[in-house]
């Protein structure tokens, strides 16, 4: 994982917090906000990208504690990371096959 300055981490946290808040509001069924499917998907993808380059549990513990969307995204990112590691380490034939199929 790259090393970020405190300012960069603060910026990433603010962005992640905003994205997670939108997801949480939409998921709660709030009638005070209009669901935009494209914006919803973009917020989810942005959150996943941030969490793929930052250890969110260490860098943003309050966000993970307060936001269901952030918790679900960090868990999903961790599961994906474990699958990639396991696939390469334990199933090299499967990994090679999946690479050939993908291209």
N, C-alpha and C positions, 0 to 999 in steps of 0.2 A: 504494500500500500504506500502511496506517495506520502511524503511529509508535507503538511500544510502549515502555514503560519497561523498564529491565533486569529488574525484578521480574516484570512481565507476560511478558516473553520467557522467563524462567526457568520460570515456571508452564506456559507453552505447551510448552516443551521437555520438561518432566517428563511432561506429559500425552501428548505425541507419542511419547516414549520408551517409556512404558508400553503404548500402543496398538501401536506397532511391535514391541515385544517379544512381545506376545501373537500377533500375526500371524506373526512369524518362528518362534515355537515351534510353532504349528499347521502352518505350511508345511513345517517340517522333519520332520513326522511323529512328533513326540515322543509316547511312550506315557505320559508322566508328567502329561499334562494332557488333560482331556476337551474336545473341540472342541464349542463352542456356536455353531451357525451364526449365530444372531442377534447374539451378542456379537462374533463375527468380522466380520460385516458392519458393525456399529456402529463397531468399531475402525478399519476401513478408511475409512468415511465421515468419521469424526472426523479421521483423519490427513489426508485430502484437504482437508477444510475448513481445518485449521490451515495446510497448505501453500499454500492459495489466498490467504491473507491475509498470509503471512510468506514472505520469500525464504529458503527452508529451506537452500539451499546456503550462504548467508552466515550465517544465524542459528544453524543447527544442524549445522555441518560434521562433527562427530564422529558424530552420529546417522546422517547420510547415509553416512558411511564404514563404520559398523559394522552397519547394518541393511539387509538386502536388501529388506524390505518398505518401508522409508523411501525407499530409492533408486528402487524401482519406482513408488511413489506420487508422488514429486517429478517423475520423468520423465513420468508420466501427466498430472500437473497442468500441466507446461510444454507438453506437446503440445496439451492442450486449450486453453491460453491462445493458442498460435500459431494453432490452427485458428480460434478466435473472431476474432482480429485479421485473419487472411487472408480469412476469409469476409466480414467487413464491408468490408475495403479493396479486395479484388480481385473479389469476386462479390456486388455489392449486390443484383442480381436474385434470386440464390439466397437471400441473407439475408432479403429481403422475403418470398419464398415460404415459407421455413421458419417465419418468424414467423406468417404467416397460417395455416399448417397447425397450428402449435402451439396456437393459440387458437381 
